[in-house]
Amino acid sequence: MKRVFGVIGLMGGILVLVGIFTPWITASFWRITVGSSAWDCITEPASETYCYLAFAGGIVAIVGTLCALAIPRVKLPWGILATGGILAIAGSAWAFIDISSDIEAYSDILSYGYGLYLTLIGGILSLAGVLGLFSRTTHGRDIEQNTREAAERTKRGE
């Protein structure tokens, strides 16, 4: 069950990175639509901190998930995954707040891009992947119950 949640966390981290490279804000005029992604913002000289925050969140979530899948019994990688999800959510939420003033002022041509939504959803999925830390079941049975039954079978010589 932990692997399922780990895969959910990995999908979230990947979705965050896809969102970083897709438009966070779009401008439409005369049937032409252009967008600006978080990566565009990161590579600009005067960049916004929330873009770095979301990007770091995606990287941290992926690293945390890969470590959690490799060693699922250790709690630290699950904490790293949670940190990545929180960073991605914080970065995208901050971007929503910052961009909203521009969109309100120029609502006829500006709108939120789908990349911002992807980043937020990816952060939420990454955070949902941490539920694997609390997963104590294997095929619907409690791990402690499985251990007790195995110890009893060993004592009986089965």
Residue pairs with C-beta under 8 A, 6 or more apart in sequence:
1 132
1 135
1 137
1 138
2 68
2 72
2 132
2 133
2 135
3 69
3 72
3 132
4 132
5 128
5 129
5 130
5 131
5 132
5 133
5 135
6 65
6 68
6 69
6 72
6 129
6 132
7 69
7 129
8 125
8 128
8 129
8 132
9 61
9 64
9 65
9 68
9 81
9 85
9 125
9 126
9 128
9 129
9 130
9 132
10 61
10 62
10 65
10 66
10 69
10 129
11 122
11 125
12 61
12 85
12 88
12 121
12 122
12 123
12 124
12 125
12 126
12 127
12 128
12 129
13 58
13 59
13 61
13 62
13 64
13 65
13 81
13 84
13 88
13 122
13 126
14 58
14 62
14 122
15 118
15 119
15 121
15 122
15 125
16 54
16 57
16 58
16 61
16 84
16 88
16 118
16 119
16 122
16 123
16 126
17 55
17 58
17 59
17 62
17 122
18 115
18 118
18 122
19 38
19 54
19 58
19 92
19 115
19 116
19 117
19 118
19 119
19 120
19 121
19 122
20 37
20 38
20 39
20 42
20 51
20 54
20 55
20 58
20 115
20 119
21 37
21 38
21 39
21 115
22 35
22 37
22 113
22 114
22 115
22 118
23 35
23 36
23 37
23 113
23 114
23 115
23 116
24 35
24 36
24 37
24 38
24 41
24 95
24 99
24 112
24 113
24 115
24 116
24 119
25 35
25 36
25 99
25 102
25 103
25 110
25 111
25 112
25 113
25 116
26 33
26 34
26 35
26 36
26 110
26 111
26 112
26 113
27 33
27 34
27 35
27 109
27 110
28 109
28 111
29 109
35 113
35 115
36 113
37 113
37 115
38 51
38 54
38 55
38 95
38 115
38 119
39 51
39 55
41 47
41 48
41 51
42 51
42 52
42 55
48 95
48 98
49 94
50 90
50 91
50 92
50 94
50 95
50 98
51 91
51 95
52 91
53 87
53 88
53 90
53 91
53 94
54 87
54 88
54 90
54 91
54 92
54 95
54 119
54 123
55 91
56 84
56 87
56 91
57 83
57 84
57 85
57 86
57 87
57 88
57 89
57 90
57 91
57 123
57 126
58 84
58 88
58 119
58 122
59 84
60 80
60 81
60 83
60 84
60 87
61 81
61 84
61 85
61 87
61 88
61 122
61 123
61 126
61 129
62 84
63 80
63 84
64 77
64 78
64 79
64 80
64 81
64 82
64 83
64 84
65 77
65 81
65 126
65 129
67 74
67 76
67 77
67 80
68 74
68 77
68 78
68 80
68 81
68 129
68 132
70 77
71 77
72 132
75 133
78 130
78 132
78 133
81 126
81 129
81 130
82 126
82 127
82 130
84 126
85 123
85 124
85 125
85 126
85 127
85 128
85 129
85 130
86 123
86 127
87 123
88 119
88 120
88 122
88 123
88 126
89 120
89 123
89 124
89 127
91 119
91 123
92 116
92 119
92 120
92 123
93 120
95 116
95 119
96 112
96 116
96 120
99 112
99 116
102 110
103 110
103 111
103 112
136 142
136 143
136 144
137 143
138 146
